[in-house]
């Protein structure tokens, strides 16, 4: 199986009357957190790391929970598929931080 790091964003296209997508996005993030896989959430994306089948199953479940409240769902997904590499969720950032420190 391929180890992978995925950045994804799920957006309900139909919004509640207030124009907020917060509750639907929170439901999707909850699915990721309950998966037990390494993850990070930021203002634009949720990053998750694991094997292909387990990561894609989490993304599908997250889309499904948003689809429960929106008849149309947008999904943006970027994947870094790198067999044999684990811990890249933090290691990639650490390498950049190190390069920045070395350049000071």
C-alpha atoms as an extended CHARMM CRD file, in Angstrom:
* protein
*
       104  EXT
         1         1  UNK       CA              0.0000000000        0.0000000000        0.0000000000  PROA      1               0.0000000000
         2         2  UNK       CA              1.0910000000        3.5430000000       -0.6290000000  PROA      2               0.0000000000
         3         3  UNK       CA              1.7510000000        5.8820000000        2.2680000000  PROA      3               0.0000000000
         4         4  UNK       CA              0.3330000000        9.3180000000        1.5380000000  PROA      4               0.0000000000
         5         5  UNK       CA             -0.1670000000       12.8170000000        2.8070000000  PROA      5               0.0000000000
         6         6  UNK       CA             -3.3910000000       14.4800000000        1.6490000000  PROA      6               0.0000000000
         7         7  UNK       CA             -4.5230000000       18.0860000000        1.8980000000  PROA      7               0.0000000000
         8         8  UNK       CA             -8.2280000000       18.4820000000        1.2860000000  PROA      8               0.0000000000
         9         9  UNK       CA            -11.0040000000       20.9970000000        1.6270000000  PROA      9               0.0000000000
        10        10  UNK       CA            -14.7060000000       20.2180000000        1.5810000000  PROA      10              0.0000000000
        11        11  UNK       CA            -17.2890000000       22.9310000000        1.0270000000  PROA      11              0.0000000000
        12        12  UNK       CA            -21.0440000000       22.6710000000        1.0710000000  PROA      12              0.0000000000
        13        13  UNK       CA            -22.3850000000       24.5700000000       -1.9180000000  PROA      13              0.0000000000
        14        14  UNK       CA            -25.8220000000       25.1140000000       -0.3840000000  PROA      14              0.0000000000
        15        15  UNK       CA            -25.4820000000       27.1910000000        2.7580000000  PROA      15              0.0000000000
        16        16  UNK       CA            -27.7580000000       27.7140000000        5.6910000000  PROA      16              0.0000000000
        17        17  UNK       CA            -29.7230000000       31.0210000000        5.6870000000  PROA      17              0.0000000000
        18        18  UNK       CA            -26.9850000000       32.8260000000        7.6370000000  PROA      18              0.0000000000
        19        19  UNK       CA            -24.4780000000       32.0840000000        4.8660000000  PROA      19              0.0000000000
        20        20  UNK       CA            -22.2700000000       30.1000000000        7.2500000000  PROA      20              0.0000000000
        21        21  UNK       CA            -20.6520000000       26.7940000000        6.3530000000  PROA      21              0.0000000000
        22        22  UNK       CA            -19.1100000000       26.3810000000        9.8150000000  PROA      22              0.0000000000
        23        23  UNK       CA            -21.2910000000       23.5420000000       11.1020000000  PROA      23              0.0000000000
        24        24  UNK       CA            -20.9260000000       21.4350000000        7.9490000000  PROA      24              0.0000000000
        25        25  UNK       CA            -17.1510000000       21.9320000000        7.8620000000  PROA      25              0.0000000000
        26        26  UNK       CA            -16.9290000000       21.1320000000       11.5880000000  PROA      26              0.0000000000
        27        27  UNK       CA            -18.7520000000       17.8520000000       10.9400000000  PROA      27              0.0000000000
        28        28  UNK       CA            -16.1920000000       16.9560000000        8.2610000000  PROA      28              0.0000000000
        29        29  UNK       CA            -13.2640000000       17.8150000000       10.5520000000  PROA      29              0.0000000000
        30        30  UNK       CA            -14.8610000000       15.7280000000       13.3030000000  PROA      30              0.0000000000
        31        31  UNK       CA            -14.7440000000       12.7040000000       10.9720000000  PROA      31              0.0000000000
        32        32  UNK       CA            -11.0180000000       13.2830000000       10.4340000000  PROA      32              0.0000000000
        33        33  UNK       CA            -10.3070000000       13.6570000000       14.1470000000  PROA      33              0.0000000000
        34        34  UNK       CA            -12.2580000000       10.5210000000       14.9990000000  PROA      34              0.0000000000
        35        35  UNK       CA            -10.3040000000        8.5310000000       12.3800000000  PROA      35              0.0000000000
        36        36  UNK       CA             -7.2400000000        8.3240000000       14.6050000000  PROA      36              0.0000000000
        37        37  UNK       CA             -4.9510000000        9.1800000000       11.6840000000  PROA      37              0.0000000000
        38        38  UNK       CA             -2.3320000000       11.9280000000       12.0480000000  PROA      38              0.0000000000
        39        39  UNK       CA             -3.9350000000       15.2000000000       10.9320000000  PROA      39              0.0000000000
        40        40  UNK       CA             -3.7960000000       18.9890000000       11.0760000000  PROA      40              0.0000000000
        41        41  UNK       CA             -6.4750000000       21.5370000000       10.2850000000  PROA      41              0.0000000000
        42        42  UNK       CA             -5.7350000000       25.0980000000        9.2120000000  PROA      42              0.0000000000
        43        43  UNK       CA             -7.7950000000       27.9560000000        7.8250000000  PROA      43              0.0000000000
        44        44  UNK       CA             -7.9540000000       26.5010000000        4.3080000000  PROA      44              0.0000000000
        45        45  UNK       CA             -7.3180000000       22.7460000000        4.4070000000  PROA      45              0.0000000000
        46        46  UNK       CA             -7.2110000000       19.6530000000        6.5430000000  PROA      46              0.0000000000
        47        47  UNK       CA             -4.1000000000       17.5090000000        6.1590000000  PROA      47              0.0000000000
        48        48  UNK       CA             -4.2050000000       13.8030000000        6.9100000000  PROA      48              0.0000000000
        49        49  UNK       CA             -1.5710000000       11.0830000000        6.6860000000  PROA      49              0.0000000000
        50        50  UNK       CA             -1.9220000000        7.3350000000        6.2730000000  PROA      50              0.0000000000
        51        51  UNK       CA             -2.2890000000        4.4880000000        3.8160000000  PROA      51              0.0000000000
        52        52  UNK       CA             -4.2070000000        5.1210000000        0.5810000000  PROA      52              0.0000000000
        53        53  UNK       CA             -7.3470000000        3.1460000000        1.4790000000  PROA      53              0.0000000000
        54        54  UNK       CA             -7.6680000000        4.5120000000        5.0100000000  PROA      54              0.0000000000
        55        55  UNK       CA             -7.0940000000        8.1500000000        3.9850000000  PROA      55              0.0000000000
        56        56  UNK       CA             -9.5200000000        7.9670000000        1.0650000000  PROA      56              0.0000000000
        57        57  UNK       CA            -12.1340000000        6.2990000000        3.2940000000  PROA      57              0.0000000000
        58        58  UNK       CA            -11.8720000000        9.2210000000        5.7320000000  PROA      58              0.0000000000
        59        59  UNK       CA            -12.1850000000       11.7660000000        2.9090000000  PROA      59              0.0000000000
        60        60  UNK       CA            -15.2630000000        9.9290000000        1.6050000000  PROA      60              0.0000000000
        61        61  UNK       CA            -16.8820000000        9.8660000000        5.0680000000  PROA      61              0.0000000000
        62        62  UNK       CA            -16.1540000000       13.5830000000        5.4830000000  PROA      62              0.0000000000
        63        63  UNK       CA            -17.7850000000       14.3230000000        2.1110000000  PROA      63              0.0000000000
        64        64  UNK       CA            -20.7610000000       12.1510000000        3.0640000000  PROA      64              0.0000000000
        65        65  UNK       CA            -21.4320000000       14.0740000000        6.3050000000  PROA      65              0.0000000000
        66        66  UNK       CA            -21.3550000000       17.3790000000        4.4400000000  PROA      66              0.0000000000
        67        67  UNK       CA            -23.6460000000       15.9310000000        1.7570000000  PROA      67              0.0000000000
        68        68  UNK       CA            -26.2000000000       15.2180000000        4.4960000000  PROA      68              0.0000000000
        69        69  UNK       CA            -26.7860000000       18.9740000000        4.8250000000  PROA      69              0.0000000000
        70        70  UNK       CA            -25.9760000000       20.1430000000        1.3080000000  PROA      70              0.0000000000
        71        71  UNK       CA            -27.2520000000       18.7520000000       -1.9790000000  PROA      71              0.0000000000
        72        72  UNK       CA            -23.9780000000       19.7780000000       -3.6220000000  PROA      72              0.0000000000
        73        73  UNK       CA            -20.4510000000       19.4610000000       -2.2110000000  PROA      73              0.0000000000
        74        74  UNK       CA            -17.1390000000       20.8320000000       -3.4760000000  PROA      74              0.0000000000
        75        75  UNK       CA            -13.9390000000       18.8760000000       -2.8200000000  PROA      75              0.0000000000
        76        76  UNK       CA            -10.3660000000       20.0450000000       -3.4130000000  PROA      76              0.0000000000
        77        77  UNK       CA             -7.7280000000       17.3740000000       -2.8220000000  PROA      77              0.0000000000
        78        78  UNK       CA             -3.9580000000       17.3040000000       -3.2230000000  PROA      78              0.0000000000
        79        79  UNK       CA             -1.9780000000       14.1370000000       -2.4640000000  PROA      79              0.0000000000
        80        80  UNK       CA              1.7090000000       13.4010000000       -1.9400000000  PROA      80              0.0000000000
        81        81  UNK       CA              2.0610000000        9.6400000000       -2.4170000000  PROA      81              0.0000000000
        82        82  UNK       CA              5.3860000000        8.4720000000       -1.0560000000  PROA      82              0.0000000000
        83        83  UNK       CA              5.7100000000        4.7890000000       -0.1450000000  PROA      83              0.0000000000
        84        84  UNK       CA              8.0120000000        4.0560000000        2.7520000000  PROA      84              0.0000000000
        85        85  UNK       CA              7.8390000000        7.5260000000        4.2880000000  PROA      85              0.0000000000
        86        86  UNK       CA              6.0000000000        8.0600000000        7.5370000000  PROA      86              0.0000000000
        87        87  UNK       CA              5.6080000000       11.1660000000        9.6970000000  PROA      87              0.0000000000
        88        88  UNK       CA              5.6780000000       13.5560000000        6.7470000000  PROA      88              0.0000000000
        89        89  UNK       CA              2.8590000000       15.6280000000        8.2150000000  PROA      89              0.0000000000
        90        90  UNK       CA              5.4000000000       17.2530000000       10.5080000000  PROA      90              0.0000000000
        91        91  UNK       CA              8.7020000000       16.3010000000        8.8630000000  PROA      91              0.0000000000
        92        92  UNK       CA              8.0910000000       18.4020000000        5.7550000000  PROA      92              0.0000000000
        93        93  UNK       CA              7.4740000000       21.5000000000        7.8700000000  PROA      93              0.0000000000
        94        94  UNK       CA             10.4820000000       20.7550000000       10.0750000000  PROA      94              0.0000000000
        95        95  UNK       CA             12.7610000000       20.5940000000        6.9990000000  PROA      95              0.0000000000
        96        96  UNK       CA             11.5600000000       24.0280000000        5.8660000000  PROA      96              0.0000000000
        97        97  UNK       CA             11.9810000000       25.5110000000        9.3520000000  PROA      97              0.0000000000
        98        98  UNK       CA             15.5060000000       24.1020000000        9.4980000000  PROA      98              0.0000000000
        99        99  UNK       CA             16.3610000000       25.6100000000        6.1170000000  PROA      99              0.0000000000
       100       100  UNK       CA             15.0280000000       28.9650000000        7.2970000000  PROA      100             0.0000000000
       101       101  UNK       CA             17.1450000000       28.8180000000       10.4660000000  PROA      101             0.0000000000
       102       102  UNK       CA             20.2270000000       27.8540000000        8.4760000000  PROA      102             0.0000000000
       103       103  UNK       CA             19.6690000000       30.8180000000        6.1800000000  PROA      103             0.0000000000
       104       104  UNK       CA             19.6020000000       33.3800000000        9.0060000000  PROA      104             0.0000000000
